[in-house]
Amino acid sequence: MGKLTLVSTGAGGNRYLTNEAIDAIREADLIVAYTKYAKDLPELVADKEVFTTPMTKEIERVQHAIDEAQKGRTVALLSNGDANVYAMGSLVVELLDTYDMWDKIEYSALPGISSVLALASEVGAPLSQDFCLISLSDRLTAAELIQKRIRFALEADFVISIYNPKSKSRLAPYQDMLDQLEALEEERVVVVARDLGRPDQMIKITTAKELVEAGTANTDVNMSTTLLIGNSTTKLTKDGRVLTPRGYLNKYELDGKQKGEWTKVN
């Protein structure tokens, strides 16, 4: 029986690869990947047979991986970030189920460090309360539904991470998001991060107002950018890190004793 492993390669480059991911790539006799992600790992895939396709050819990639595994090969299908976060996980499972391949190949998936987690580790502690991930790509999701999710997430005071914010040909969802940020009554801390984990990584801490003013022409924002929009309690520390307090110092004194009266975080 062949083996197909869906390998999450982390936020970018090889910085966030897990030991499991490295082992799976080394074990494989065929690597299947989006062209850019294979180029991120030249040392690991240098001596391997590699099959790549460009963006929008996901079905072709997964189909090839399944077909080769069915022939008895050991296949590693690479997926950036975590494969179950806007990535290849759902398509792989859906096709395996459609073809009823569960007893014909050995399938497993390895988790990875998604960009929002990599970003959080770089800037402080911004995810200490409830947060959500929203992709602005309307290639597979209706634009109206995307904006509805943003609106409700802002109303519910989530910390929000935005994936796939804009491309040269897809500006409307990003502009609609900016319009919603502009309508907020209070200011929000915003982090703009591009190419996380790669040599040209860029992280900029700004505000919702400044993000809105930069508009769709903002060159810091593209398909390799992750945005983090703080909630109403998110703030900057004395040295400029991003902090969303969990609420400990609301409830406890610095010696760890509970305060006589304390207010829950809204």
N, C-alpha and C positions, 0 to 999 in steps of 0.2 A: 504494500500500500504506500502510495506517495504521501508527501507531507507538505502542507501549505501553512506557513507561519506569517501572520500579519504583524509586521514589526513597526512599532511606533518609534520614530527616531528622535523625538524631542523637538524643542522649539526651533533649533536651527544649527547647522554645522554638526560638529561631533561633540560639542560641549555637554549636551544633556542626554547623551546616550547612556542607557542602563547596561549593566553587565549582561543581562538576559538578551538584550537587543544585539550586542556585540557577538555573543555566542551564536545566536541564530543566524546572523549574517555570515559568520565564519563557517558554520555548518552547511549552509546552503550551496547547492551546485548551480542555482539560477537565481539571479536578483532581478526583480521586476519593480520598476519605480517610475515616477514622474521624473523627467529629464533633470530638472534642477536639483531634486533631492539626491539623485545618484551622484551628481557632481559635488555635493556637499561632503561625500565620504570617499574620496579617491583612494586612500590607503586601504580601506576595508574591502572595496569592490574591485581593486586593480586586477586581481588574478581570477575574477569571476566572469562567467557569462552573464551579460547584463542586457535586459530588454527594457527599453524606455519608450514612453510616448509623451507628447506635449499635453498641456492643459486641455480639458474638455474630452479627453480620450480615456476617461476612467474605466468605462465598461470594457473597452478593448484590453486595457491592462489587466483587469481582474479576470476576464475571460481567458487570457493567455496564461495567467498564473494557475488557474483551475485546470486548464487543459494539460499543462505540463506536469502538474502534480498527479493528475489522473494517469499519466504515463509511468508513474513511479518515481518521479524526481523529487528532490528536496528543494522547495521554493521558498524564498523570503520575499514577501511583497511589502515594500517600504511605504510608510505613510508618515508624513511630517507631524510633529506635535504628538498628540494622542490620537490613535486611529479611530476612536469613538467620539471625537469632538470635531464635528464638521469635516470628517475625513472619510477614509475608505471602509471603515468597519461596517456600516449599514449596508453598503453595496455588496461587500463580500458575503455577508450572512444572507442577504436577500437572494443573491444568485445561487449560492449553495443550496438554499431552501427551494428555490424555483426548480432547479435541476435535480433535487433530492439526492445530493451527493454525500450526505452525512456518513454513510457506511462505505464510501468509495475512496475517500482520502482522509488523512489525519489533519484536522484543522485546529489551530490555536491562535490566540491573539495576545500580544504583549503590550502592556500599558506604557505610556510615555509622559514626559513632562510637557504639558500644553503651554502655550506662550503666556497665558495669563498667570500661571504659576511661576514661570521663569521671571516674568516682569515683576511680580510681587516681591520675589526674593532680592531683586536689584534695587528697589526703591524704598523699602521699609516694611511696613505692616498694613497694607491697604485692604486686605480681604478678611479682616477679623470679625466682620458681621456678615449677614446674608448677602450673597452676590449672585449675579446671573451673567450668562454669556449670550450675546446676540450677534448673529452674522448679518451684515448688510447686503450680502450677495442675494440678488433677486433672480438668479439663474434657475433656482429650483424652488424658491419660496416667493409667494406673492408680495409685492412691495407694500401693499396695504397692511398685510399681516405683520410684516417686519416693523412698521411704524406703530402699529397697535401695541406690539410687545414693548417697544421702547417707551411709549407713553405710560403704560401701566407700570413698568419697572421704575420709571422716574416718580410716579405717584406713590408707589410703595416704598420709596426711599432705598432701593437696592443700590449697592455698588455695582456698576455695570461695566463689563468688558465687551468691547466691540471688535469683532473679527471682520476681515475682508471689507474695510470701510469704503474704498473707492478704487476704480481703475480709470484709465483715460476715457473709456467709452461708457462708464457707469457712474454717473455723478449724482443722479436724482435721489437715490436713497440716502446718500451722505448729506446732501443739502437739506432733505426733509428732517434728518436727525438734528442737524445744526439749528433748524427752525424750532424744534422742540426744546433744545437747550436754551435758546435765546428767550423762550417764553417762561423759563423758570424764574421764580421770585427771588431765589437765593443763588449766590455764586457757588460753583463747585470746583474742586481741585480736579485737574485732568492730567493724565500721563500719556504721552505719545511715545511709542517705542517702535522702532523699525529694525528689521533684520536681526532679531534677538539671537544671540549665540554665534553669530557670524562675525568675521573680522571688522566689518563696517557697521557694527551695532550702534544705534543711536537711541538715546533716551532723553526726553525733554519733559520737565514738569512745568505745567502751565495752568491756565484756568479755562473754564467753559467760555467765558467772555472772549478771551484771546483766540480760542479755537474758532468761535463763530466769526470773529472779525477776519481771520485768515481765509475763511470761505473755502470753496472747492478748489481754489488755486494753490492751496497749501501743499508745498512740495514734500513736507515731512510725512504726508499721509498717502499711502498707496496700498496695494494688495499685500505687501510685506509688513504692514503696520498693524500693531495692536493698540487699541485705545483703552484707557481705564478711566472711568468717570466716577469720582467719589460720591458718597452719599452726603446727607446734610451734616454729618458729624466728622467727615474726613477733613484732616488739617495737615499742616506742615509742622515738623518738629523744629527745634531751635537750629539744627544743622541742615534743615531743608529736606528731610526724609518725609515720606507720605505715611500718615498714620490714621487708621480708622479705629478709634478706641473700642475695645470689646465691652468696656463698662466696669472693669475691676475697681478702678479708683473712684467710681461713683458709689460703689457699695462698701468698699473696704478702706480703712486707714492704711498708711504706709507700713505699719507694723503688722498688718494682716487681720486686725480686728474689724468686725463688721460695724459700720457706722450706725448710730442710733436711728437716724432717719436717712433714707436714701431714695433716690429717684431712678426708676428703670430707664434705660435708654429707649427713646421713642423709636 
